């Protein structure tokens, strides 16, 4: 299925031994980036593999030609796998499945593959199911309630020409429910929608960065075995008592693996994020009470974190350390200081455009495409101003006394 070939081997003089890479993921679980070189062969299992070192790329001879993988002296950009179920899916595609297909896997690796495949599938199913259930049992009933209240509001408070009847509004029985609907407070709702957009933008930036790094991997050479997509190295820790860590470096992808990474990881994650982004807009806009708005926002964050909850709850620490020590090592071009500054300026420009995009997306949704109150006339805000001010009047302000007397006032009874 994934093809066959021979494993690449490199060698160098023992005098050129260099320090190894410190993992350093504790501070940033999602992303690890630094420049490294491939050097110094060590024995891992029955295969000879290169070390990683943290140094500026040096010039020198490269091993082989047209190998379709990284060579000695190549500058490398390392991206840590996501610490969630999507990272597990990537490891299954590029490491476990190729080893099983080649017949070089252990019984533990086969069990790990089966268990991880089941949990990854269940993770995607449960995320889709939760989104469906939230929409069916929470969002849609809230929308129905708001629409019915808004219809009754127009029938009772307005005349046939659309003019407000103040007397009817003063005695309108649904005033409390209507004014508590969050969609009537434009500024409050739009600010929360903006921050929800920013939260989902983080998801999209992570998945697009992962997609760029996977696309940056070279194709696996025709003379290579499929297991050569991952290089196993040993990271030496010079501290006393520290154990050596086995590092997995994804250095190339063949066609089937690249296809599986896109349609099994990238595309599902993008689709779920897009649907969650829009459903989050609906859920927040359909909130019927201001006090429930924060709870709904927290519930949305819980839905976003489902893949991480699965990862932390149902996988042993030893396996999670394998994910921690697996990186996508794509080649990167060397840049001068001037080019680096230009690149940073370009990135600032991109992020400024993303900021403006989030602002525009919120305005577009609220004024044009929101489905909570289609054809909304923006006539709740002005009428509810007095209600909101009255609901915020305190009986007793700070440092006042005598606000809560005992017994009843005789003057009020008389």
BELTAWO-V150770 format. One record per pair of residues at least 12 apart in sequence whose C-alpha atoms are under 6 Angstrom apart, sorted by the first residue. I is the first residue (numbers start at 1). J is the second residue. If there is no record, write none. Layout:
I_J, I_J
//
This chain:
3_226, 4_225, 4_226, 5_223, 5_224, 5_225, 6_223, 6_224, 6_225, 7_224, 7_225, 7_228, 11_41, 12_40, 17_40, 19_53, 20_52, 20_53, 20_235, 21_52, 21_53, 21_54, 30_82, 31_79, 31_80, 32_79, 32_80, 33_77, 33_78, 33_79, 34_77, 35_76, 35_77, 36_53, 36_54, 36_55, 36_76, 37_52, 37_53, 37_57, 37_73, 38_50, 38_51, 38_52, 38_72, 39_51, 49_233, 51_233, 57_73, 57_75, 58_73, 59_73, 67_221, 68_218, 68_219, 68_220, 68_221, 69_218, 69_251, 69_252, 75_331, 75_332, 76_329, 76_330, 76_331, 76_332, 77_329, 77_330, 77_331, 78_327, 78_328, 78_329, 79_327, 79_328, 80_327, 81_327, 84_307, 84_308, 84_311, 85_307, 85_311, 98_226, 98_227, 99_227, 139_283, 142_286, 143_286, 143_372, 157_169, 179_384, 180_289, 181_288, 181_289, 182_287, 183_285, 184_380, 184_381, 185_381, 197_358, 216_330, 217_252, 217_330, 218_252, 219_252, 219_253, 219_254, 220_252, 220_253, 220_254, 229_250, 229_251, 229_252, 229_253, 230_249, 230_250, 230_251, 231_248, 231_249, 232_247, 232_248, 233_246, 233_247, 234_246, 234_247, 247_325, 247_326, 248_326, 249_326, 249_327, 250_328, 250_329, 251_329
//
